[in-house]
Amino acid sequence: MPSPTVIEPRWVVPVEPAGAVLEAHAVVIEGDRILALLPIADAANRYPDAPRVHLPDHVLIPGLVNLHTHAAMTLMRGMADDLTLMDWLQNHIWPAEAQWVSDEFVYDGTLLACAEMLRGGITCFNDMYFFPEAAARAALQSGMRAALGIIAIEFRSAYASDAQDYLARGMALRDALRDEALLSFCLAPHAPFTVSDATFVQIATYAGELELPVHIHIHETAQEITDSLAQYGVRPLVRLEKAGLLGPGLIAVHSVHLDDREIELFARHGCSVAHCPSSNLKLASGIAPVGKLLRAGINVGLGSDGAASNNRLDLIAEMRLAALLAKGGSGDATTMPAHQALSCATLSGARALGLQDKIGSIVPGKLADLVAVNLAACELSPCYNPVSHLVYAAGREKVSDVWVGGERRLADGQLVNLDESAIRAKARQWQKRIRPS
């Protein structure tokens, strides 16, 4: 058996129970698990010979869960800014993807994304992109947890020829990697405007048989709804309802334009929402009704979206923006308080992925996915409430240490098992290939 390690921060915010902030407590990890959460003095008595990680100015939180990414699109960061969604997709992103996306592109782009996310305290990401086997290799190389999308889309790409081909390749990958402890899978139909009703029905069947979550863009823009009404005579969510896709496994990404009936549908079926506030604002898609979603009891997690539409994979920034927008949009300053914002970025994301029994909170028996944030700086002083500072004042640059499954992946701000200079060099090579000038 591996020997225990004792982590001694100034504060522990376990997320469960809700609202708890523990001072003078230690987290003991053994192997890939959290062995104990107890007062520091008790840890010293119980584990006198265990190595210690002393973090006197830090708050220890669960690893952040990025509930919606297109990780490889880091290689398109800043390539097409300040455009509407369909202009951005049809005239810039899709043509670039048709020309450049490959196994190599996805591996290099995802590795770059993993480095960025680990440095910002993200230990798990839910990905939707082509060549998921390349994303899997990058996640495993990084030592990071990933939920990989078994994507479905009706048009041909360099990865697959049609929806059936996408699904067959994704299912084969799931079978090949099902024993990898860091990996899980979601069915990932892209969006109602790129997936047929027949494919939705097939995905609902797979989801039920295999107990897989379904990860889909839905009700992102007003135009999406207008186009759906013109083509199908119903709003997009009705098509998902008819296909049997509404249920606890549905991860509804964006969900900006919802009426009261649709919110009630999400609540009744136990669906989750992946809220991506920065991407929604940058593409002028709108502001999701998060206050209403939370009041209805809907599980709301946070996502960055891809770096091509957000420009940063930064869940600490998303926590702050989500909380502020929820307050401003509802006219109620008590909406999404700091503790709830942190829960959205951790346990709610884990719950959406069906991983709530493994990650998302600091509870003995769960996997040791942990993040230490240094709150010692002048701009973070004084500190009356570490959770307030996490959400409203700190930035991702304050993340000092990260553990994934008990393995230290970031130590004092430095990535442990990734070569940052080599990753940056690869990114520059891709830039020269995509934009030679």
Phi, psi and omega per residue, in radians:
M1 nan 2.428 3.066
P2 -1.156 2.624 3.135
S3 -1.388 2.618 -3.141
P4 -1.208 2.701 2.972
T5 -2.145 2.398 -3.124
V6 -1.877 2.133 3.097
I7 -1.808 2.186 -3.031
E8 -2.108 1.513 3.076
P9 -1.542 3.041 3.030
R10 -1.245 -0.727 3.130
W11 -2.281 2.606 2.922
V12 -2.110 2.218 3.018
V13 -1.954 1.708 -3.002
P14 -1.343 -0.242 -3.072
V15 1.284 -0.692 2.940
E16 -2.034 2.179 -0.022
P17 -1.236 2.679 -3.086
A18 -1.024 2.346 3.063
G19 1.485 -0.072 -3.083
A20 -1.293 2.407 2.965
V21 -2.321 2.066 -3.064
L22 -1.893 2.217 3.028
E23 -1.809 2.675 3.111
A24 0.968 0.671 3.074
H25 -2.062 2.672 3.111
A26 -2.074 2.634 2.994
V27 -1.930 2.179 -3.139
V28 -1.819 2.217 3.105
I29 -2.034 2.534 3.094
E30 -2.445 2.105 -3.036
G31 1.106 -2.253 -3.114
D32 -1.704 0.130 -2.989
R33 -2.041 2.778 2.950
I34 -1.449 2.062 -3.098
L35 -1.512 -0.699 -3.067
A36 -2.769 2.684 2.979
L37 -2.292 1.949 -2.978
L38 -2.715 2.874 3.110
P39 -0.975 2.546 -3.096
I40 -0.996 -0.718 -3.134
A41 -1.074 -0.704 3.113
D42 -1.181 -0.652 3.111
A43 -1.109 -0.685 3.123
A44 -1.105 -0.677 3.129
N45 -1.272 -0.692 -3.038
R46 -1.397 -0.563 -3.082
Y47 -2.235 1.101 -3.009
P48 -1.136 -0.467 -3.066
D49 -1.767 0.030 -3.094
A50 -1.287 2.465 3.021
P51 -1.077 2.604 -3.066
R52 -2.129 2.492 3.004
V53 -1.974 1.866 -3.039
H54 -1.653 2.089 -3.081
L55 -2.219 1.342 -2.926
P56 -1.216 -0.355 -3.091
D57 -2.003 0.320 -2.931
H58 -1.996 2.701 2.929
V59 -1.909 2.351 3.132
L60 -1.822 2.200 -3.104
I61 -2.254 2.877 3.005
P62 -1.121 2.722 3.040
G63 -1.021 2.465 3.136
L64 -1.319 2.519 -3.116
V65 -1.995 1.958 3.129
N66 -1.512 1.827 -2.937
L67 -1.406 -0.115 3.093
H68 -2.697 2.008 3.097
T69 -2.456 2.777 2.832
H70 -2.197 1.380 -2.841
A71 -1.015 -0.721 -3.056
A72 -1.127 -0.297 -3.114
M73 -1.274 0.061 2.941
T74 -0.980 -0.530 -3.140
L75 -1.281 -0.067 3.055
M76 -1.968 0.225 -3.107
R77 -1.019 2.158 3.089
G78 1.339 0.167 -3.064
M79 -1.371 -0.491 -3.087
A80 -2.627 1.474 -3.088
D81 -1.707 2.862 2.935
D82 1.051 0.792 -3.131
L83 -2.280 2.757 3.021
T84 -1.221 2.795 -3.042
L85 -0.981 -0.911 -3.045
M86 -1.233 -0.610 3.024
D87 -1.095 -0.806 3.132
W88 -1.017 -0.813 -3.128
L89 -1.222 -0.977 -2.942
Q90 -1.274 -0.607 -3.019
N91 -1.792 -0.156 -3.076
H92 -2.315 -1.041 -3.017
I93 -1.243 -0.910 -3.115
W94 -1.073 -0.726 3.057
P95 -1.086 -0.699 3.117
A96 -1.133 -0.721 3.117
E97 -1.105 -0.733 -3.138
A98 -1.046 -0.572 -3.097
Q99 -1.482 -0.634 -2.895
W100 -2.015 -0.446 -2.996
V101 -1.200 2.268 -3.108
S102 -2.701 3.080 3.054
D103 -0.987 -0.766 -3.131
E104 -1.110 -0.805 -3.139
F105 -1.017 -0.815 -3.073
V106 -1.193 -0.705 3.112
Y107 -1.090 -0.877 -3.098
D108 -1.136 -0.738 -3.132
G109 -1.179 -0.670 3.129
T110 -1.238 -0.654 3.090
L111 -1.087 -0.727 3.065
L112 -1.056 -0.755 3.119
A113 -1.121 -0.723 3.137
C114 -1.081 -0.725 3.104
A115 -1.060 -0.789 3.123
E116 -1.105 -0.783 -3.076
M117 -1.188 -0.767 3.111
L118 -1.042 -0.717 3.130
R119 -1.124 -0.383 3.117
G120 -1.778 0.217 3.043
G121 1.518 0.156 3.097
I122 -1.519 2.165 -3.119
T123 -1.914 -0.223 -3.124
C124 -2.503 2.374 3.086
F125 -2.352 2.549 3.137
N126 -1.824 1.934 -2.919
D127 -1.904 2.558 3.067
M128 -2.386 1.826 3.115
Y129 -2.899 2.982 3.082
F130 -1.176 2.808 3.095
F131 0.877 0.970 -3.114
P132 -1.079 -0.389 3.085
E133 -1.136 -0.570 3.078
A134 -1.225 -0.683 3.067
A135 -1.094 -0.664 3.111
A136 -1.084 -0.764 3.125
R137 -1.075 -0.715 -3.139
A138 -1.164 -0.737 3.122
A139 -1.100 -0.761 3.127
L140 -1.160 -0.661 3.066
Q141 -1.069 -0.629 -3.117
S142 -1.407 -0.293 -3.036
G143 1.256 0.597 -3.038
M144 -1.988 2.650 3.138
R145 -1.489 2.381 -3.126
A146 -2.463 2.398 2.932
A147 -1.778 1.990 -3.004
L148 -1.665 2.348 -3.132
G149 -1.411 2.214 2.925
I150 -1.501 1.581 -2.924
I151 -1.328 2.719 3.037
A152 -2.484 2.292 3.130
I153 -2.714 2.615 -3.001
E154 -1.453 -0.232 -3.075
F155 -1.797 2.756 -3.099
R156 -1.247 2.561 2.997
S157 -2.477 -3.124 3.071
A158 -1.159 -0.296 -3.101
Y159 -1.543 -0.717 -3.056
A160 -2.692 2.864 -3.006
S161 -1.645 -0.585 -3.126
D162 -2.776 -3.125 -3.049
A163 -1.011 -0.711 -3.133
Q164 -1.102 -0.692 3.139
D165 -1.172 -0.750 3.093
Y166 -1.007 -0.852 -3.091
L167 -1.132 -0.728 -3.137
A168 -1.102 -0.751 3.121
R169 -1.135 -0.739 -3.137
G170 -1.127 -0.726 3.129
M171 -1.141 -0.686 3.106
A172 -1.114 -0.675 3.111
L173 -1.139 -0.745 3.100
R174 -1.023 -0.775 3.138
D175 -1.089 -0.671 -3.093
A176 -1.257 -0.540 -3.014
L177 -1.984 0.249 -3.008
R178 -1.126 -0.335 -3.124
D179 -1.662 0.010 3.096
E180 -1.306 2.080 -3.026
A181 -1.113 -0.492 -3.083
L182 -1.501 -0.125 -3.012
L183 -2.007 2.494 2.921
S184 -2.402 3.136 -3.028
F185 -2.392 2.623 2.991
C186 -2.254 2.594 2.864
L187 -1.344 2.358 -2.967
A188 -2.354 1.197 2.966
P189 -1.085 2.329 -2.966
H190 -1.069 -0.988 -3.059
A191 -2.969 2.803 3.116
P192 -1.048 -0.491 -3.113
F193 -1.471 -0.009 3.092
T194 -2.214 0.082 -3.092
V195 -2.303 2.389 -3.092
S196 -1.444 2.855 3.076
D197 -1.075 -0.684 -3.134
A198 -1.088 -0.710 3.113
T199 -1.169 -0.675 3.091
F200 -1.040 -0.758 3.135
V201 -1.087 -0.737 3.126
Q202 -1.105 -0.729 3.135
I203 -1.135 -0.680 3.094
A204 -1.068 -0.665 3.108
T205 -1.133 -0.824 3.117
Y206 -1.063 -0.756 -3.103
A207 -1.060 -0.731 3.133
G208 -1.198 -0.730 -3.091
E209 -1.243 -0.655 -3.016
L210 -1.791 -0.065 -3.118
E211 0.958 0.863 3.109
L212 -1.829 2.470 2.993
P213 -1.139 2.786 3.085
V214 -2.089 2.112 -2.977
H215 -1.987 1.959 -3.010
I216 -2.540 2.463 2.937
H217 -1.217 2.327 -3.118
I218 -2.666 2.353 3.091
H219 0.911 0.816 -3.124
E220 -1.371 -0.697 -3.090
T221 -2.281 2.772 3.054
A222 -1.126 -0.594 -3.137
Q223 -1.130 -0.641 3.088
E224 -0.989 -0.729 -3.115
I225 -1.256 -0.745 3.096
T226 -1.030 -0.793 -3.133
D227 -1.141 -0.665 3.124
S228 -1.142 -0.721 3.107
L229 -1.091 -0.682 -3.137
A230 -1.221 -0.683 -3.047
Q231 -1.518 -0.680 -3.018
Y232 -2.006 -0.238 -3.125
G233 1.407 0.080 3.136
V234 -2.474 2.830 3.046
R235 -1.282 2.698 -3.025
P236 -0.966 -0.668 -3.089
L237 -1.135 -0.488 3.087
V238 -1.106 -0.671 3.108
R239 -1.097 -0.709 3.098
L240 -1.157 -0.674 3.120
E241 -1.103 -0.799 -3.137
K242 -1.111 -0.549 -3.133
A243 -1.391 -0.147 3.141
G244 1.468 0.427 -3.071
L245 -1.583 -0.187 -3.131
L246 -1.376 2.235 -3.131
G247 3.034 -3.141 -3.084
P248 -1.077 -0.319 3.132
G249 -1.521 -0.099 -3.081
L250 -1.392 2.194 3.015
I251 -1.895 1.766 -3.056
A252 -1.573 1.833 -3.039
V253 -1.434 2.336 3.135
H254 1.428 -1.250 3.096
S255 0.841 0.864 -3.100
V256 -1.387 -0.767 -3.000
H257 -1.869 1.552 -3.111
L258 -2.149 2.413 2.991
D259 -1.647 3.073 -3.049
D260 -1.094 -0.631 3.120
R261 -1.113 -0.702 -3.116
E262 -1.190 -0.655 3.060
I263 -1.108 -0.728 3.111
E264 -1.117 -0.652 3.093
L265 -1.085 -0.822 3.099
F266 -0.999 -0.799 -3.109
A267 -1.119 -0.794 -3.081
R268 -1.124 -0.624 -3.087
H269 -1.620 -0.036 3.104
G270 1.259 0.488 -3.132
C271 -1.269 2.794 3.027
S272 -1.929 2.684 3.065
V273 -2.052 2.326 2.988
A274 -1.712 1.814 -3.073
H275 -1.543 2.166 -3.088
C276 -2.132 1.312 -2.957
P277 -1.097 -0.715 -3.102
S278 -1.148 -0.800 3.131
S279 -1.102 -0.740 3.133
N280 -1.055 -0.674 -3.141
L281 -1.281 -0.746 -3.052
K282 -1.149 -0.599 3.103
L283 -1.594 0.099 -3.135
A284 0.961 0.606 3.114
S285 -1.296 -0.472 3.140
G286 2.220 -3.010 -3.103
I287 -2.066 2.087 -3.109
A288 -1.145 2.544 -3.114
P289 -1.390 1.113 -2.989
V290 -1.116 -0.644 3.097
G291 -0.997 -0.800 3.118
K292 -1.137 -0.701 3.140
L293 -1.082 -0.794 -3.124
L294 -1.169 -0.717 3.128
R295 -1.130 -0.498 3.100
A296 -1.397 -0.049 3.131
G297 1.439 0.289 -3.126
I298 -1.379 2.412 3.107
N299 -1.292 2.041 -3.094
V300 -2.034 2.032 3.008
G301 -1.827 3.028 -3.091
L302 -2.030 2.455 3.071
G303 -2.314 2.703 3.087
S304 -1.561 -0.375 -2.862
D305 1.149 -2.945 -3.126
G306 -1.457 2.776 -3.138
A307 -1.207 -0.199 3.079
A308 -1.364 -0.360 -3.126
S309 -2.053 -0.120 3.099
N310 -2.023 -0.764 -3.139
N311 1.562 -0.133 3.032
R312 -2.601 2.518 3.125
L313 -1.765 1.360 -2.886
D314 -2.313 1.683 -3.071
L315 -1.355 -0.365 3.042
I316 -1.178 -0.710 3.057
A317 -1.137 -0.663 3.128
E318 -1.155 -0.603 3.079
M319 -1.039 -0.848 -3.108
R320 -1.103 -0.826 -3.100
L321 -1.150 -0.709 3.130
A322 -1.066 -0.773 -3.134
A323 -1.128 -0.757 -3.119
L324 -1.177 -0.749 3.131
L325 -1.146 -0.661 3.126
A326 -1.093 -0.680 3.116
K327 -1.227 -0.854 -3.124
G328 -1.133 -0.697 -3.116
G329 -1.237 -0.513 -3.115
S330 -1.651 -0.285 -3.047
G331 1.257 0.337 -3.081
D332 -2.305 1.939 -3.081
A333 -1.187 -0.209 3.115
T334 -1.530 -0.100 3.128
T335 -1.216 2.406 -3.117
M336 0.789 1.190 3.020
P337 -1.117 2.971 -2.991
A338 -1.000 -0.770 3.139
H339 -1.059 -0.671 3.139
Q340 -1.219 -0.639 3.084
A341 -1.074 -0.731 3.102
L342 -1.138 -0.704 3.102
S343 -1.100 -0.679 3.090
C344 -1.047 -0.626 -3.084
A345 -1.466 -0.068 -3.086
T346 -2.262 -1.470 -3.013
L347 -1.157 -0.648 -3.139
S348 -1.143 -0.695 3.070
G349 -1.120 -0.733 3.091
A350 -1.080 -0.725 -3.133
R351 -1.101 -0.731 3.138
A352 -1.049 -0.608 -3.113
L353 -1.525 0.010 -3.087
G354 1.289 0.360 -3.081
L355 -1.919 0.264 -3.026
Q356 -1.136 -0.364 3.089
D357 -1.464 -0.106 -3.094
K358 -1.980 -0.699 -3.043
I359 -2.424 3.086 3.016
G360 1.813 -0.240 3.108
S361 -2.694 2.811 -3.127
I362 -1.685 1.583 -3.062
V363 -2.323 2.280 3.098
P364 -0.920 2.355 -3.106
G365 1.751 -0.420 3.088
K366 -1.381 2.881 3.089
L367 -1.159 2.514 -3.054
A368 -1.490 1.251 2.993
D369 -1.727 1.848 -2.938
L370 -2.362 2.619 -3.132
V371 -2.379 2.286 3.052
A372 -1.870 2.293 -3.140
V373 -2.097 2.202 -3.098
N374 -1.475 2.078 -3.113
L375 -1.888 0.491 -3.023
A376 -1.523 -0.243 -2.974
A377 -1.188 2.786 3.114
C378 -0.983 -0.723 -3.093
E379 -1.238 -0.111 3.097
L380 -2.028 0.300 -3.124
S381 -2.013 2.516 -0.143
P382 -1.311 2.955 -3.138
C383 -2.065 1.770 3.076
Y384 -1.462 -0.515 -3.026
N385 -2.572 1.875 -3.067
P386 -1.121 -0.511 3.129
V387 -1.249 -0.679 3.030
S388 -1.005 -0.785 3.128
H389 -1.118 -0.703 3.133
L390 -1.008 -0.751 -3.017
V391 -1.508 -0.698 -2.962
Y392 -1.861 -0.256 -3.006
A393 -2.244 -0.686 -3.059
A394 -1.344 2.766 3.036
G395 -2.111 2.968 -3.076
R396 -1.119 -0.350 3.115
E397 -1.167 -0.237 3.117
K398 -1.497 -0.111 3.064
V399 -1.202 2.153 -3.083
S400 -1.866 -0.639 -3.014
D401 -2.481 2.485 -3.140
V402 -2.422 2.336 3.002
W403 -2.071 2.413 3.013
V404 -2.176 2.061 -3.083
G405 0.965 0.668 3.110
G406 1.410 -0.136 3.120
E407 -1.643 2.266 -3.129
R408 -1.324 2.073 -3.125
R409 -1.835 -0.358 3.054
L410 -2.382 2.226 -3.127
A411 -2.251 2.033 -3.119
D412 0.891 0.746 3.058
G413 1.470 0.011 -3.095
Q414 -1.980 2.300 3.075
L415 -1.135 2.353 -3.004
V416 -1.454 -0.753 -2.987
N417 -2.165 0.349 3.054
L418 -2.168 2.446 3.131
D419 -1.589 1.727 -3.064
E420 -1.093 -0.668 -3.113
S421 -1.144 -0.680 3.115
A422 -1.186 -0.666 3.126
I423 -1.151 -0.733 3.103
R424 -1.141 -0.669 3.130
A425 -1.106 -0.715 3.086
K426 -1.078 -0.715 3.128
A427 -1.083 -0.712 3.115
R428 -1.146 -0.658 3.096
Q429 -1.078 -0.748 3.111
W430 -1.131 -0.668 3.109
Q431 -1.045 -0.741 -3.126
K432 -1.188 -0.581 3.105
R433 -1.261 -0.744 -3.066
I434 -1.345 -0.716 3.123
R435 -2.259 1.416 -3.038
P436 -1.015 -0.492 -3.114
S437 -1.344 nan nan
